[in-house]
């Protein structure tokens, strides 16, 4: 899924159209995701409802996989299902018919509620494949009912989600960031409920560090394979990343155990971000230990300060909101840094593991 494009659920079974129409639609910021019959499309609509911002139906298509193309059977079932599913989910997804058929064949099958979002299209009730594709693709971005999640990705923070894609970060980063940013704009979250998402910040930081290791910015592996990221930066937990050590390396500070230096490094962070990684990690980890049932008593005891502070001022969302926005700055910086520093071996010259 291209998270920077409007997601369109598309029912079409012509292989040529499936090959070429998405290329045309992409020029308008649309990603057409094809399904060959309504039965398959309906499953995708129900299971991932928040993803879809518009639906395109080829009238002469199949209701079930083994069926023959039949406009009447297909459209009656598809339009009825869309209406029912949208009512259950309490959000309207605009649908459009794109067909090679004639008005005589199709007009009586296309229900009039399309005029709620497409009433300015007066020529006919559907779009002709031969002559109207560009008009439809141009129209959808203005008529698509974007879910709140897609508004976060496409309207409020498109640069952040493009940066996540550009830098090749794990797709989970986009999900965690979306979850952090959505409550800033959707007011139906309590402060306590929102603050319980603070663990997302730590998860994002760890995934960014993992990506940095894969790009040579943090220790990952020597040519002879003697060590890997989790061994050098694992601290006391095998398989866990020591985010404190990662933060030190990025800011050009020595990693030490006692007086012994383990890693020497050169600062690559701009001053404004020099303490960001460690600060976000410490605050999010502190809060997480309070809500984490598996944290030991010492962790809970040492971490109570953040939770008690938020409780004392009524659990407002502002601390986590500021952390989420600071995380956005980190992601934008990282994507730009990688574009200018894409050689893994050269990146690795900024640190040295001391044997």
Protein Blocks (a to p, Z undefined) as FASTA:
>chain_A
ZZkbccdddddfbfklmmmmmmmmmmnopacdddfbfklmmmmmmmmmmlpgbdcddfba
cfblmlccdfklmmmmmmmmmmmmmmmnopacddddddfbdfklmmmmmcfklmmmmmmp
mkbmbdcfklmmmmmmmmmmmmpccdfklmmmmmmmmmmmmmmmmnopafklmmmmmmmm
mmmmmccbcfklmmmmmmmmmmmmmmmmmmmmmnopacfbdfkopacfklmmnojaghia
cfklmmmmmnopacdehjbcfbdcddfbdfklmmmmmmmmmmmmmmmmmmmmkbcfklmm
mmmmmmmmmmmnopaaklmmmmmmmmmmmmmmmmmmmmmmmcfklmmmmpccdZZ
